[in-house]
Amino acid sequence: MIEVTEEEKRLGRNHVEIIAEDVDIGYFEVDFVLPEDRLICGWWIPSKYVKQEMIKINLITDVDKPPFWSAYTNY
């Protein structure tokens, strides 16, 4: 496991903007990486558009507040 240091977090070096097919998905604040499992773990803050789409398909409700604990695997 590779952990992001507090200094890296303070400097914003753990922030990743996520864009797919020209759609803003939100951004991700990385806490740690599991290279052997190809996982990046941290807090995801979805864009307004994605949050609305998630509400439409009942993945979250109006009262659910980001950030959401998540794992990103597409790297």
C-alpha positions as CSV (number, residue, x, y, z in Angstrom):
1,M,0.0,0.0,0.0
2,I,1.2,3.5,-0.8
3,E,-0.3,6.2,1.4
4,V,-0.5,9.9,0.5
5,T,1.3,11.9,3.1
6,E,-0.3,14.8,5.0
7,E,2.1,17.2,3.3
8,E,1.0,15.9,-0.2
9,K,-2.6,16.4,0.9
10,R,-1.9,19.9,2.2
11,L,-0.2,20.8,-1.2
12,G,-3.2,19.3,-3.1
13,R,-1.1,16.6,-4.8
14,N,-3.7,14.0,-4.1
15,H,-6.5,15.7,-6.2
16,V,-7.5,14.1,-9.5
17,E,-10.0,15.6,-11.9
18,I,-12.2,12.9,-13.5
19,I,-13.5,13.5,-17.0
20,A,-15.0,10.8,-19.2
21,E,-16.1,11.3,-22.8
22,D,-16.0,15.1,-22.3
23,V,-18.3,14.9,-19.2
24,D,-17.1,16.3,-15.9
25,I,-17.5,13.4,-13.4
26,G,-16.1,15.2,-10.4
27,Y,-12.8,15.0,-8.6
28,F,-11.1,12.5,-6.4
29,E,-9.0,13.0,-3.3
30,V,-6.6,10.1,-3.1
31,D,-5.8,8.6,0.3
32,F,-3.9,5.5,-0.7
33,V,-3.0,3.3,-3.6
34,L,-3.0,-0.5,-3.7
35,P,-0.8,-1.1,-6.8
36,E,-1.1,-4.9,-6.6
37,D,-4.9,-4.6,-6.8
38,R,-4.8,-1.7,-9.2
39,L,-7.0,0.4,-6.8
40,I,-6.8,4.1,-6.0
41,C,-8.8,4.7,-2.8
42,G,-10.1,8.0,-1.4
43,W,-13.0,10.5,-1.4
44,W,-15.0,11.2,-4.5
45,I,-16.8,14.5,-5.0
46,P,-19.2,14.0,-8.0
47,S,-20.1,16.9,-10.3
48,K,-23.6,18.3,-10.0
49,Y,-24.6,16.5,-13.2
50,V,-23.4,13.1,-12.0
51,K,-25.0,13.6,-8.6
52,Q,-28.3,14.4,-10.3
53,E,-28.0,11.3,-12.5
54,M,-27.2,9.1,-9.5
55,I,-30.3,10.4,-7.7
56,K,-32.4,9.6,-10.9
57,I,-31.4,6.0,-10.8
58,N,-31.6,5.7,-7.0
59,L,-27.9,5.2,-6.3
60,I,-28.1,8.0,-3.8
61,T,-30.8,10.2,-2.3
62,D,-31.3,13.9,-2.1
63,V,-30.0,13.8,1.5
64,D,-26.7,12.0,0.7
65,K,-23.9,14.5,0.9
66,P,-20.5,14.1,-0.8
67,P,-17.7,13.2,-0.5
68,F,-18.3,9.5,-1.0
69,W,-15.7,6.9,0.0
70,S,-14.7,5.2,-3.3
71,A,-12.1,3.1,-5.2
72,Y,-11.0,4.0,-8.7
73,T,-9.8,1.1,-10.8
74,N,-9.3,2.4,-14.3
75,Y,-5.6,3.1,-14.5
